[in-house]
Amino acid sequence: MSKHEKHDTANHRHIYTNRTLNLRSIDAIGHDLHYTLVRYTTREWERRAYHHAKLQVADRGWPVDDLEFDPTLVIQGLTIDLELGNLLKVTRFGYVIRAQHGTRPLEHRQMRKTYSSAEVDLAEDRWLFLNTMFSMSEAILFAQVVDLADQGAIPEVVGYEDLYWIVRSALDAAHLEGTLKAEILADPDRFIEPDPAVVTTLRDQRAAGKKLLLITNSEWEYASQIMQITFDPHMGDGETWRDLFDVVIVSAAKPGFFLGKNRLHEIVDLDRALLRPHFEGIKPGGVYFGGNAHDVEQSLGLSGDQILYVGDHLFGDVLVSKATLRWRTALIIHELEDEVSALEKFAPREKKLAALMVRKEELEARQADLRLTQLRARSNKKTDVSDLEADLTGLRDEISTLDTQIAPLAIESGNLVNKHWGPLMRAGADKSLFARQVERHADVYTSRVSNFGAVTPFAYLRAFRSPLPHEDD
């Protein structure tokens, strides 16, 4: 991974590049809506989503009244073990390095006993990956009701997997009922983080000849109102957010939009959201319901790497559009700004930690050599090994002293951003499973759409050569 440098842009606003992306060769840019074009105050949105989901399960008779929203319990990129009711932090190779049963962290010995022979493979039904910010509220509630189930307070639930799907359906019902959306529209300042620069960014992209698309799973009524609230105050006189987009597609049903043959409908009465089937291709300025990516490609006369899609959902936006259509992809990671800022603040101590680890490796290598020398000497009974034993004792003491310096720094490094799970993109000394998914499927990633404004629509975002272990001296 590399970052596109710009002298007047802070690191937490960089665009980070996995695969070289020449923006000059992009003819169309599609955008998701939630957590992409519109930035939500995550804790407020998820707090209310949690509240409404809790009401749903309370109606089942579950004793959840005393449960409280705790955003520190989970982060994006965790894996749920549906078999054992655990939340896991996993490395890119599928090894578990942290685990939590319900809300209780597992001790290292217990975690090793449970997962030492297990490899987390997301293709297996046992594992469920939290690949979007919308997963936070469901994961928090799931962890808490696991505790209740273990106490025997939810007797009708058979197994943790059943427990999860009941929580998931409760959250889906909360969204479908529209209560949460009504709260957001009634008090947008509470739920939305304004970012006026996104309007300028889209204007620049249009001026550079890019076709701009809004492709969202939200229905027209909510999408149009939230875009009006968020964008229209920053538009020119007589303009609305619709003037920024060549095509608007709502109720897209992603990821099916990228996979299937869903029928396209045109919304012919925007006030009443009346639909009619549409067979003539997508027209500039139109508002459409459903359809699929092939409709977009045929209507624009574009395909594959001529189109960039920008979204926040690792699977529904990025993986599927990349794998099935070969569109270029940009992932919006809301938490990246906090993570990069924390890493920058920790950088001096990280440098000290690295130096201490280099010294420890030197001592351990010397210790290994002395142990071998001692082993050989003992086979020759005439050789005096007392000096070797003294040297080994001295090395062990030196390494032990070094460990007392390393331990607090290593713990602090592992707990950056979140005290339970640490950084989003790291799993100990390795990349996290989330980072690996980002690396595989997102050509570039960044914290917000407006970051593209800093690099301009004409940027050449290069992925620099990554050294292999045997090349990194």
C-alpha positions in Angstrom: 0.0 0.0 0.0 1.2 3.5 -0.7 -0.2 7.0 -0.2 -0.6 9.8 -2.6 1.4 12.7 -1.3 0.1 16.2 -1.3 2.0 18.8 0.8 -1.1 20.6 2.1 -3.0 17.5 3.0 -2.8 15.8 6.4 -2.0 12.1 6.5 -5.4 11.2 7.7 -6.9 12.7 4.6 -4.6 10.9 2.1 -5.8 8.5 -0.5 -4.0 5.2 0.0 -3.2 3.1 -3.1 -3.1 -0.6 -3.4 -3.2 -0.7 -7.2 -2.2 2.1 -9.5 -5.2 4.2 -10.5 -5.0 6.8 -13.3 -8.0 9.1 -12.7 -7.5 10.6 -16.1 -8.6 7.2 -17.6 -11.8 7.1 -15.5 -14.9 8.2 -17.5 -17.6 7.6 -14.9 -17.6 7.6 -11.1 -20.4 5.9 -9.2 -21.0 6.8 -5.5 -22.8 5.0 -2.7 -24.9 7.3 -0.4 -24.6 6.3 3.3 -21.2 6.7 5.0 -19.9 7.7 1.5 -21.4 10.9 0.1 -23.2 11.5 3.4 -21.0 11.2 6.5 -22.9 10.2 9.6 -22.0 10.7 13.2 -21.4 7.0 13.7 -22.1 6.8 17.4 -25.4 8.7 17.1 -26.6 6.7 14.1 -25.6 3.3 15.6 -26.9 4.3 19.1 -30.4 4.8 17.7 -30.2 1.7 15.5 -29.3 -0.2 18.6 -32.1 1.3 20.5 -34.7 0.4 17.9 -33.3 -3.2 17.5 -33.4 -3.6 21.3 -37.1 -2.6 21.3 -37.7 -5.3 18.7 -36.1 -8.1 20.8 -37.8 -6.7 24.0 -41.1 -7.4 22.2 -40.1 -11.1 22.2 -39.9 -11.0 26.0 -36.1 -10.9 26.2 -34.8 -9.1 29.4 -32.9 -6.4 27.6 -34.2 -3.2 29.3 -31.0 -2.7 31.3 -28.6 -3.1 28.3 -26.8 0.0 27.2 -25.1 0.9 23.9 -21.3 0.6 24.3 -19.4 1.5 21.1 -16.1 0.3 22.6 -17.2 -3.3 22.5 -16.7 -3.8 18.8 -15.0 -2.3 15.7 -15.5 -2.9 12.1 -13.6 -5.8 10.6 -14.2 -8.3 13.5 -15.4 -11.8 12.8 -18.3 -13.4 14.7 -18.0 -17.1 15.5 -21.6 -18.2 15.2 -20.9 -21.6 16.6 -19.3 -20.4 19.9 -20.8 -16.9 20.3 -17.4 -15.2 20.2 -16.1 -12.0 18.5 -12.7 -12.3 17.0 -9.8 -10.2 15.8 -8.1 -12.2 13.0 -4.9 -11.8 11.1 -4.7 -11.8 7.3 -3.8 -15.5 7.4 -7.0 -16.4 9.4 -5.3 -16.8 12.8 -7.2 -15.5 15.9 -5.2 -13.1 18.1 -7.9 -11.7 20.3 -11.3 -13.1 21.3 -14.3 -12.1 23.3 -17.2 -14.3 24.4 -20.2 -12.1 24.6 -18.8 -9.0 26.3 -16.1 -10.9 28.2 -12.5 -11.0 26.7 -11.1 -14.5 26.6 -7.8 -15.0 28.4 -4.9 -15.8 26.1 -4.7 -19.4 27.3 -8.4 -20.0 26.7 -8.2 -18.4 23.3 -5.3 -20.5 22.3 -7.0 -23.7 23.4 -10.1 -22.8 21.5 -8.6 -21.5 18.2 -5.0 -22.9 18.0 -6.1 -25.4 15.4 -8.8 -23.2 13.7 -8.3 -21.1 10.7 -10.9 -18.5 10.0 -12.1 -18.9 6.4 -14.9 -16.5 5.5 -16.2 -18.9 2.9 -17.4 -21.1 5.8 -20.9 -20.4 7.2 -19.5 -20.5 10.8 -17.8 -17.1 10.4 -19.5 -13.8 9.8 -17.4 -10.8 8.9 -18.3 -7.2 10.1 -17.5 -5.4 6.9 -19.4 -2.2 7.3 -20.2 0.5 9.9 -23.8 -0.6 9.9 -22.6 -3.9 11.6 -21.7 -2.1 14.9 -25.1 -1.9 16.5 -26.0 -5.5 15.7 -22.6 -6.8 17.0 -22.9 -4.9 20.2 -26.4 -6.2 20.9 -25.4 -9.7 19.9 -22.5 -9.7 22.3 -24.8 -8.5 25.1 -27.5 -11.1 24.5 -24.9 -13.9 24.4 -24.3 -13.0 28.0 -28.0 -13.2 28.7 -28.3 -16.6 26.9 -25.4 -17.9 29.0 -27.3 -16.9 32.1 -30.3 -18.9 30.9 -32.4 -15.7 30.5 -33.3 -16.5 26.9 -34.4 -20.1 27.1 -36.1 -20.4 23.7 -32.9 -19.7 21.8 -31.1 -22.8 20.5 -27.5 -22.0 19.9 -25.6 -18.7 19.3 -26.3 -18.8 15.5 -30.0 -18.6 16.2 -29.3 -15.8 18.6 -27.4 -13.8 16.0 -30.1 -14.1 13.3 -32.8 -13.0 15.6 -30.8 -9.9 16.5 -30.0 -9.3 12.8 -33.7 -9.5 11.9 -34.6 -7.1 14.7 -32.1 -4.6 13.3 -33.4 -5.1 9.7 -37.0 -4.5 11.0 -35.9 -1.3 12.7 -34.5 0.0 9.4 -37.5 -1.2 7.4 -40.0 0.5 9.7 -38.4 3.8 8.9 -38.4 5.1 12.4 -34.7 5.7 12.5 -34.7 7.5 9.1 -37.5 9.7 10.4 -35.4 10.7 13.4 -32.4 11.5 11.2 -34.5 13.7 8.9 -36.1 15.4 11.9 -32.7 16.3 13.5 -30.0 16.1 10.8 -27.5 18.1 12.8 -27.4 15.4 15.4 -26.7 12.6 12.9 -24.8 14.1 10.0 -21.3 15.4 9.8 -21.3 18.2 7.2 -18.5 18.1 4.6 -19.1 21.0 2.1 -15.9 20.1 0.2 -17.6 17.0 -1.2 -19.7 19.3 -3.5 -16.6 21.0 -4.8 -15.0 17.6 -5.4 -18.0 16.4 -7.5 -18.1 19.7 -9.4 -14.5 19.3 -10.3 -15.0 15.7 -11.5 -17.9 16.8 -13.7 -15.9 19.7 -15.1 -13.2 17.2 -16.0 -15.7 15.2 -18.1 -16.6 12.4 -15.7 -20.1 11.0 -15.7 -21.3 11.0 -12.1 -23.7 8.4 -10.8 -25.5 8.0 -7.5 -26.3 4.3 -6.8 -27.9 3.6 -3.5 -30.0 0.9 -1.8 -32.1 3.6 -0.2 -35.6 4.3 -1.5 -36.2 7.6 -3.3 -38.1 9.4 -0.5 -35.2 9.1 2.0 -32.3 9.4 -0.5 -33.7 12.6 -2.0 -34.4 14.2 1.4 -31.0 13.4 2.9 -29.2 14.6 -0.2 -31.2 17.8 -0.2 -30.4 18.4 3.5 -26.7 17.6 3.0 -25.9 19.0 -0.4 -28.3 21.8 -1.4 -27.1 24.4 1.2 -23.7 24.3 -0.7 -25.1 24.5 -4.2 -25.3 27.6 -6.3 -28.4 29.7 -6.8 -31.2 27.8 -8.5 -29.2 24.5 -8.3 -30.0 21.3 -6.4 -28.0 18.2 -5.6 -29.5 16.6 -8.7 -27.4 18.9 -10.9 -24.3 17.1 -9.8 -25.3 13.7 -11.1 -25.9 12.3 -14.6 -27.8 9.3 -13.3 -29.5 8.6 -10.0 -30.4 5.0 -9.1 -32.3 4.2 -5.9 -33.4 0.8 -4.4 -30.5 -0.7 -6.2 -30.5 -3.9 -4.0 -26.7 -4.1 -4.0 -24.8 -6.5 -4.2 -27.5 -7.9 -6.5 -27.2 -4.8 -8.6 -23.7 -5.8 -9.6 -24.6 -9.5 -10.1 -28.1 -9.8 -11.5 -30.6 -8.8 -14.1 -33.0 -6.8 -11.9 -35.5 -5.0 -14.0 -35.0 -1.2 -14.4 -37.9 1.2 -13.6 -38.0 4.9 -14.1 -39.5 7.1 -11.4 -41.9 9.2 -13.4 -43.5 11.1 -10.5 -40.8 12.1 -8.0 -43.3 13.5 -5.5 -45.2 10.2 -5.3 -42.4 7.9 -6.4 -44.5 6.4 -9.2 -42.7 3.8 -11.3 -43.0 2.5 -14.8 -40.9 -0.2 -16.5 -38.1 1.2 -18.5 -36.6 -0.5 -21.6 -34.9 2.2 -23.5 -31.6 2.6 -21.5 -30.7 5.1 -18.9 -31.1 8.7 -19.9 -29.0 11.6 -18.5 -30.7 13.3 -15.7 -33.1 10.4 -15.0 -34.0 8.9 -11.7 -34.3 5.1 -11.7 -35.4 2.3 -9.4 -33.5 -1.0 -9.4 -31.9 -2.2 -12.6 -28.4 -3.5 -12.7 -24.8 -2.6 -13.6 -25.1 -3.9 -17.1 -27.8 -1.3 -17.8 -25.4 1.4 -16.6 -22.5 0.1 -18.8 -24.7 -0.2 -21.9 -26.3 3.2 -21.5 -23.0 5.0 -20.9 -21.1 2.9 -23.5 -18.5 2.1 -20.8 -17.3 -0.9 -19.0 -14.7 -2.4 -16.7 -11.8 -0.2 -15.7 -13.4 2.9 -17.3 -15.7 3.1 -14.3 -14.8 3.8 -10.6 -17.2 2.9 -7.9 -16.8 4.5 -4.5 -18.5 3.0 -1.4 -18.1 2.1 2.2 -19.3 -1.6 2.2 -16.3 -3.9 1.6 -18.5 -6.7 0.2 -21.6 -5.0 -1.2 -19.8 -2.1 -2.9 -16.2 -3.0 -3.5 -15.6 -6.8 -3.7 -18.6 -7.6 -5.9 -18.1 -4.7 -8.4 -14.4 -5.6 -8.7 -14.9 -9.4 -9.0 -17.8 -9.4 -11.4 -17.4 -6.3 -13.5 -13.7 -5.4 -13.1 -14.8 -1.8 -12.2 -12.1 0.2 -10.4 -12.9 0.5 -6.7 -12.4 3.0 -3.9 -13.3 2.1 -0.3 -14.4 4.8 2.2 -13.2 3.9 5.7 -14.8 6.3 8.1 -12.5 5.3 11.0 -9.3 5.8 9.1 -8.9 9.3 10.2 -8.8 8.4 13.9 -6.5 5.5 13.2 -4.0 7.5 11.2 -4.0 10.3 13.8 -3.4 7.7 16.6 -0.5 6.1 14.7 1.1 9.6 14.1 0.9 10.4 17.8 2.4 7.0 18.7 5.2 7.3 16.1 8.0 8.3 18.5 7.3 5.4 20.8 6.8 3.1 17.8 10.4 4.1 16.7 11.7 3.3 20.2 9.8 -0.1 20.2 11.3 -1.0 16.8 14.8 -0.2 18.1 14.3 -2.3 21.2 13.0 -5.2 19.1 16.1 -5.0 16.8 18.3 -5.2 19.9 16.3 -8.2 21.3 16.7 -10.0 18.0 20.5 -9.5 18.2 20.6 -10.8 21.7 18.4 -13.8 20.9 20.6 -14.7 17.9 23.7 -14.5 20.1 21.9 -16.6 22.7 21.0 -19.3 20.1 24.6 -19.4 19.0 25.9 -19.8 22.6 23.4 -22.6 23.3 24.6 -24.5 20.2 28.2 -24.0 21.3 27.3 -25.2 24.8 25.5 -28.3 23.3 28.6 -29.2 21.3 30.9 -28.6 24.2 28.9 -30.9 26.5 29.4 -33.7 24.0 33.1 -33.3 24.6 33.4 -34.0 28.3 36.9 -32.5 28.4 35.6 -29.0 27.6 34.8 -26.6 30.4 31.4 -25.0 29.8 31.2 -22.8 32.9 32.1 -19.6 31.0 29.4 -20.4 28.4 26.8 -20.9 31.2 27.8 -17.6 32.7 27.5 -15.8 29.3 24.0 -17.4 28.8 22.9 -16.3 32.2 24.0 -12.8 31.4 22.1 -12.8 28.1 19.0 -14.1 29.7 19.1 -11.3 32.3 19.7 -8.7 29.5 16.8 -10.0 27.4 14.5 -10.1 30.5 15.4 -6.4 31.2 14.7 -5.6 27.6 11.3 -7.3 27.8 10.3 -5.0 30.7 10.9 -2.1 28.4 9.2 -3.7 25.3 6.0 -4.9 27.0 4.3 -1.6 27.9 5.1 -0.2 24.4 3.8 -3.3 22.7 0.6 -3.2 24.8 0.1 0.4 24.0 0.7 -0.2 20.3 -1.8 -3.1 20.3 -4.5 -1.0 22.0 -4.4 2.1 19.8 -7.8 3.5 18.9 -9.8 0.8 20.8 -8.7 -0.7 24.1 -10.4 -4.1 23.4 -9.4 -4.6 19.8 -6.6 -2.2 18.8 -6.3 -0.7 15.3 -8.6 -1.6 12.5 -5.9 -2.5 10.0 -3.4 -4.3 12.3 -3.6 -7.6 14.2 -0.5 -7.6 16.4 2.5 -7.4 14.2 0.6 -8.5 11.2 -2.1 -7.0 8.9 -5.7 -7.7 10.1 -8.1 -9.8 8.1 -9.9 -6.5 7.3 -6.7 -4.9 6.0 -6.2 -8.0 3.8 -9.7 -7.7 2.3 -9.1 -4.0 1.7 -5.8 -4.8 0.0 -7.4 -7.5 -2.2 -10.5 -5.7 -3.4 -10.0 -1.9 -3.1 -7.8 -0.2 -5.6 -7.6 2.8 -3.3 -9.0 3.6 0.1 -9.5 6.8 2.0 -11.6 8.3 4.8 -14.0 10.5 2.8 -15.1 11.3 -0.8 -13.8 14.9 -0.5 -10.3 13.7 -0.2 -10.4 13.1 -4.0 -10.7 16.9 -4.3 -7.2 17.4 -3.0 -5.6 15.1 -5.6 -7.8 16.5 -8.5 -9.5 14.5 -11.2 -6.3 14.3 -13.2 -4.1 12.5 -10.6 -2.1 9.4 -11.3 -2.3 7.5 -8.0 0.7 5.1 -8.0 1.1 2.0 -5.9 4.8 1.8 -5.1 6.7 -1.4 -5.2 6.3 -3.4 -1.9 9.4 -5.3 -0.8 9.2 -9.0 -0.1 10.7 -10.1 3.3 13.9 -11.2 1.6 14.2 -7.8 -0.1 13.6 -5.6 2.9 17.0 -4.9 4.5 
